[in-house]
C-alpha cells in the first residue's frame, strides 16, 4: 500500500517536471501538438515544458496532498492514545453538529445564505452549512455521523433494572448522542442531495454489516434507543416537510443530464492523455473537449472524483492511488473483524464508524467532486487515521483496561 501511494506522488510530481520537446512529443503527442500550435501563434522559441498544462497549479495541489499524507501519519500516531482519540472524535462530531444545525436553519429559513456570502442564490432553502454546495455538505455529514453512531453504541453495558437504568449516566450520554444523530440525519436529508442521501444509506449498510457481531451484544436499552432515533427522525422529517425531497428523487433533473454530458465529453481527454494532464488541470483542458455545454457556465470539475483523478494523474497515478486506497480498506475490514468489541467497544465501534464514513464518501465521489474540496479532504484523511489507529495490533494501542465505563 505504501509503495503504491509513493508511486502516485512520484508520478504526479513527474508530470510537473520540464522536459525537452522531443521527450514531450514521445510521451504525449497531443500535448506536444498543443505546444507547437501555441508556439506558432505566439512566435515563441520552443522551450522545455512539462506534461502538465499548468505545472504551478499541479504542484500546489501536489504539495497539499503530500501535506495531507503527512498529517495522516501524525494523527494516526496521536490517536494511539485513548485520550487523544477521544478528543479528535469529539472535535469532529462537535464541528459536524454545528454545521448540521446551521444547515437545518438554512432549510427552515430559505432566504438564509451561507455566512456572509449572500449573493449566491443556488441551493437556497436546502441544508448546506458553510459549504455553499449542498452536495459537498452532504458528503461531509456522510463522513461524520457514523462516528456519532459508533460512540452511541460504544456506551453499552448491562443494566438489570429500570431503577438502575434511570440512575445511570450512560443513559443520559446515549440520549444526548442520539439527539445529535437525529440532527445529523435531518441535515443530510434536507440537503436534498440524492447522491448524498443514497451514499449515506450505503454507509449505514456498511456500518450494519461490519458491526453486526457487536450489535447483537449491546444492551436492550441501546437497541430501543436506536429505534427511537429512526422514529423521531421520521417524525421531524414529516413535520418540516418531505415534499421537496421526494420531488428531487422522483425528478431526474437537468443537473443529471449535465453530469452525463460532462462525463461523455471528458472521456476523449483520457484517450489523448493516457499519462495525465497534471493535478487540478481539468478546468483548463476540458473547454477544448466541451461539446455539450458550450453555452453553459464554466465547468471546473468532472463531477466524478474517480474520472477526474484518471484524467489528471493518468492511468499510472490513478491505479496507484486507487489500488492503495482499496487495499487499505480491505485490510481495515479484515482487522475490524478481528477486534474484540467486548474488551474495547470504543475502539471497535469507532473503527466501524470511520470505515463506514469512508465507504459513504467513496460512493458519493462517483457523482460529485467532494474530494476536490480541501475541507472534505482533511476530514477524509482524519477518518483514515482514526481507522488505522483503531485497527492496529493491540500492542500498539495504549488502552487502559481498568476503565469499566466509556467516558466521552
N, C-alpha and C positions, 0 to 999 in steps of 0.2 A: 504493500500500500504506500509506504513512504517513498519507495523508488518511483512509483507511478506519479505521485504528486510532484516529486522533484523533477521528473521528466516534463511535466506540464509547465512548471516555472522555467525550466531551461528552454523549452521550445518557444514559449510566448516571449521570452527575452530575445531569443534568436531572431524572431520576426522584427524586432526593433533595431537590429544591428545593420549598419550600412554595408553595402556590397557594390562592387563594380557592375556596370550594366550587363556585361556578358553573363555574370552569375545570376542576376535577376532574370534575364531572358531564359536561362536554363531552368531555374526553379519555378518561375511563374510567368509564362508567356503573356498572359492577359495584363498583368501588372507592367511588364516591360512595354507592351504596346501602348498602354495608357501614358507611360512616361515619355515615350518617343513622340506621341501626339502633342503632349503638353510642351515638350522642348521645341517642337516645330512651330507651335503657335507663339511661344514667348521668345524664341531665338536664343534661349539659354544653352550654354555648352553642357553636354551631359556630364553629370557628376555621380558620385556614389549615392545610392539610395537604398532604402530598406524595403522589405516585403510588406511591411505595414504602411498603409497610406498616410497615416498621421502618427509617426513614431512617438512624438511627445505625449499625445493623448494615451496611446497604448502603454507607454512606460509609466505614466502616472497611475493608471489603473492597476498595472502590474505591481507597483510598489504598495498600493493599497491592499491588494490580495496577499502579498507577502507579509504585510503587517498583520493581517487577519490570521495568517498561519502561525506567526509567532505569538500572537495574542491567544490563540487556541492552546498552545503548549503552556503558556503562563497560567491561564485559567484552569486548565486540567490539573496542573501540579498543585495549585492553591486549593482546588476542590477536593484534594485528598484528605484535607482536614474537615471533619464534620461541621465545625462551627463556620468555617468559610463557605462550605457548600450551602448551609442554611442561609447565610447572608446573601449569597449570589442569587439563590432561588427567590428569596424574599424581595430583593430589588427587582427582579424580573417580573414577578407577579404584581408587586406594587405599582410599577410603571404601567404594566398591562391593564390593571384595574382603572387607573387614572385615564388612560387612553380609551378604554371601553366605556366608562361613564361619560366622558366627553362626547364620544360617538353617539351614545343614546340620546344625549341632549340635542345633538345635531339632527337626529331622526325625529325628535319630538318638536323641534323648532326649525322648520325647513328654511327659514331665512338666515339661519346662523352660518357663518362662513368658517374658515379654518384659521384660528388665531387672528392675526392682523391681515391675512390675505382674504379680502372681501371682494376682489374684482374677478375671481374665478367662479363662474356660475355653474360649472359642471358638477354633477353629483349632489346638487342641493337636495336636502330632505333625506339624505342617506347617512348612515354612520360611517365616518372616515377618519375620526380622530384628528391628529395633526399631520396626516399623510397626504391630504388633498385627494389622492387617488384612492377610491374605496377598495379596489382590488388589492392594492398593496397593504392597506389597513387590514383587510380580511386575512391576508396571508400572515400578518403579524399576530393577529388574535389566534389563528390556527396553530401557531407555534407555541404560544404561551399557555393557553387554557389547559392542555393536557398535564402540565406541571401542577396546576392547582388541583386537578383531579387526583393526581398521584399523591400530593400532600394529604388530601382528604382521606384517601384510602389508607395511607400510612398511619393515620391516627386511629389505629384499631386496637382491639383488646376485648377480652371477655368481661361482660358485666352481667351479673346473675340476678339482679333485682331492679325494679323500676326506681326504687328509692336510691339505690347506688348509682344508677344511670343519671338521675337528675342532679346528684351531688358531684358528678364527675366533670372536671374542667374540660375533658376531652370532647364531651358533647357540645360545649359552647364553642370550642375551636372548630369542630367539624361543621357546626351550623354556620359559623362565620365564613368558612371556606366555601360552603355550599352556596351561600348568597353571592360570593364572588364568582363562582362558576356560572350562576344564573346570569350575572351581569355580562360575563364574557360571551356566553352563548347568545344572549339577546343582541349584543353589539354585532356579533358575527352574522346573525340572521338579518339585521336591519342595515347591513352594508348593501343588501340586495345583490351581492356578488354571487352569481351562480357557481362559478368555479370555486370561489372561496367556501361556500356552504358545502358543496359536494366534497371538496378536499378535506374539510373539517369532519365530515361524516366518515370519510376514509380513514382519517387519523384516529377517530373514536373506534372504528372497527379494528384497526391495528392495536390500539390500547387493549381492547377487549380480548383479542387473541393472545397477546403477549402476557397479559395479567390474569388469564383465566384460572390458573392454579392458585394464585393469591386471592382472587375474588371469592373463591369457594370457601376460604378460611376466614374471611372477615366477619365481624360480629353482625348479628341480625340488625342492630340499630343502624349500622353503616349502610346496609342494603336498603333499609327503609329510607334513609336519608338520600340515597342516590335516586330512588324512585320519586321522592318528593321534589328533587331538583328538576326532573323531567316534567312533572305535573305543573309545578309553579312556572317553569319556563313557558309551557304551552298556554297557561292562563294569562301570563303577562303579554305573550305574543298576540293572543287574540284580543286583549284589551287595547293594546297600542294600535293594532290593525295589521292584518296579514295580507290584505288585498294587493297592494303594490308588489309585494314579494312574490306572490303567486303569479302575478302578471308577468314578472321578469322570467319566471321559469316556463310559462306557457307560450311566451313570445320569443322567437329565435333572435330577433333584434338585428339592427343594422351593424352593430359592432361585431357580431359573429361573422357576418359576411366580410367585413373589413379584415378580420383576422385571417380568414381563408385566402383572401386576396394577397395579403402581406406574405403569408407562408408560400403561396404559389409563386409569387414574384421573387422570393428570396432563394428559392432552390437553384436557379441558374448561377447564383454567386458561388455556391459550393462547387459546382461543376467547373467554373472558371478559376477558382482559387482553392484548390484542394488542400493547400498548405496553410491557408488562413489569410486574413486581411489585417490582423492586428486587433488587440483588445480595444473595445469601445469605438471601433471604426465603422460599425454597421451604419450609423446615421449618415456617414459621409459617402458610403458606397451604394446604399440602397437606391437613392434617387436615379442612378443610371439604369437600374433594372426595374424601376417602378412603371408598370404598365396599366395597373388597375386603379390607382388612387392619385392620378396626376393632378386632379383639381382639389384634392383633399389637403388637410394640413400636413405639415412635415412629419414623417414617420421617423421616430427616434429609436424605437426598439422593435424587435421582431414579434413581440407578444408570445414568445415561447423561449424560455431561457436555454433549453437544450439546443434549439435551432440556432439561436444567436451565438451560443458558445461554439457550435460546429463551424459556423461561418467565420467567426473571428479568430479562433485558435486552430482551425483546420482539423483534419482527421487525427493527426498525431496528438495535438493538445486535447481534443475532445475525448478520445478513447483513454488517454492517460488519466484525466481528471475524473471522468465518469467511472472508469474502472476502479480507481482508488476509493471513490465515494461508496460505490455499491459493495466493494469488499469490506469497507468499514462497517456498513450497515449489516452485512451478513455475519461478520464476526461478533458484532454487538448483540445481534439477535440470539446467537448461539450462547453467548456469555450470560445474557439475561435469563435464559432457561436454566443455567447452572447456578444462579443465585438462590440462596435460601431466604425466602421472604419472611420466615418466622424468626430468623436470627436478626435480621436488619431490614424491617419493612420499608423504612425511609429510603434506603439505598435501592431497594428493588423497585419501588413504585416511581421514584424519580428517574431511574433508568428507563422504565417503560414510558413515562411521560415524555422524556426527551426524545426517545425513539419515535413515538407517535407524532410529536411535533415535526420532526424531520421528514417523516413519511407524508404528512399533510403538506408541507412546503414542496416536497418533490413532486407530488401530484399537481398542486396548483401551478407549479412552474411550467407545466405543459401548455398552459393557456394564457400566461401573463409574464411580465418582466419583473417579478418580485425580487429576484436576486441581482437586479441592476440598481436596486435601492440600497445605499450604504447601510441604513439602519437595519433593514432586514438581513443583510449580510452579517452584520455584527451579532445579532441575536441568533442567527443560524450557527455561527461559529461557537457561541457560548453554549448552545444546546449540544453541539458535538462534543465540547469539552466536558459538560456535565455527564453525558452518556459515557464517554471514555473513562472518566474518573470513577463513576459508579460501577462500571463493569470490569475494572481492573481486578487482578487476583487479590484475595483478601489480605495478603501480607503487605500490600502496598497501600491499602486504605486504612487510615487510622480511625478506628471505631472504638468508642467507649462502651463495652457491653454491660457496664453497670447501670446504664440508663434504661430503666424499665418502661418509661413512657416517652413518647415522641414529644420533644419540645420544639415548637416552631413559632 
